[in-house]
Amino acid sequence: MIREKYTINDILEAVNEIKNFKKKEKIKIKNKEENKDIPINTLKLIEEAEKGIK
């Protein structure tokens, strides 16, 4: 079995990436619940616009 060596910084960066991913997922779920009054097509347009900004 091949074992790779990682620095502490590599591990901390990976942990931060996982935390940020989980936060984004929670925000998406929360936003969907709050936006029930907004038509789906409008929400899709907003999501596409947000992707273009990033």
Long-range contacts (C-beta under 8 A, 24 or more apart in sequence): none
